[in-house]
Amino acid sequence: MTALVAGAVAPIPAPAGSAAFGLRIFTGLLGVLLAVLVSGFNENVTKVAMPDIRGAMGIGYDESTWLLAVYSATSISAMAFAPWCAATFSLRRFTLCAIGAFLLLGILCPLAPNVDALMLLRTLQGFAGGALPPMLMSVALR
C-alpha cells in the first residue's frame, strides 16, 4: 500500500479561455446595437420627411411611397442572407462592411440628383441596414 502525502496532489489547472464578457465584447455589442437603432430610426425619419422630399424633388405621393417600400423590402430580404454572409466572410468583416455601406449610402442620399438615383441609393441602404439586426443577435449570442 502507498501512503498519500498531504501536499503531493497537483492542483487542477483552470480552463484556458477569454473572459465571458470583457470590454472588447461589450464595445462590439454596443456598436452594433447603435448601428441597428440608427438603421431603424432612418426609416422613420424618411417617413416623417417625405412631404419635404416630395416637394424638393417634385414627385407625387405614389412615387414617394416607393422610396419607403424599397427600403423596407430590401431591409427584410437582407435579414435572410446576412447570417450566411457573416459565417462565410466572418462576423466582424461583414458587420463592419454593412455599417460602412449604410453610413456611406446615408451620406449620399441627400446628394441624389433625381428620383431614380435616390431610389437606387435607398434600395442599397435598405440591404445594408437590414443586414444589421441579425448581426446584433449573433454578437449578443456570442
Rosetta blueprint (number, residue, H / E / L):
1 M L
2 T L
3 A L
4 L L
5 V L
6 A L
7 G L
8 A L
9 V L
10 A L
11 P L
12 I L
13 P L
14 A L
15 P L
16 A L
17 G L
18 S L
19 A L
20 A L
21 F L
22 G L
23 L H
24 R H
25 I H
26 F H
27 T H
28 G H
29 L H
30 L H
31 G H
32 V H
33 L H
34 L H
35 A H
36 V H
37 L H
38 V H
39 S H
40 G H
41 F H
42 N H
43 E H
44 N H
45 V H
46 T H
47 K H
48 V H
49 A H
50 M H
51 P H
52 D H
53 I H
54 R H
55 G H
56 A H
57 M H
58 G L
59 I L
60 G L
61 Y H
62 D H
63 E H
64 S H
65 T H
66 W H
67 L H
68 L H
69 A H
70 V H
71 Y H
72 S H
73 A H
74 T H
75 S H
76 I H
77 S H
78 A H
79 M H
80 A H
81 F H
82 A H
83 P H
84 W H
85 C H
86 A H
87 A H
88 T H
89 F H
90 S L
91 L H
92 R H
93 R H
94 F H
95 T H
96 L H
97 C H
98 A H
99 I H
100 G H
101 A H
102 F H
103 L H
104 L H
105 L H
106 G H
107 I H
108 L H
109 C H
110 P H
111 L H
112 A L
113 P L
114 N L
115 V H
116 D H
117 A H
118 L H
119 M H
120 L H
121 L H
122 R H
123 T H
124 L H
125 Q H
126 G H
127 F H
128 A H
129 G H
130 G H
131 A L
132 L H
133 P H
134 P H
135 M H
136 L H
137 M H
138 S H
139 V H
140 A H
141 L H
142 R L
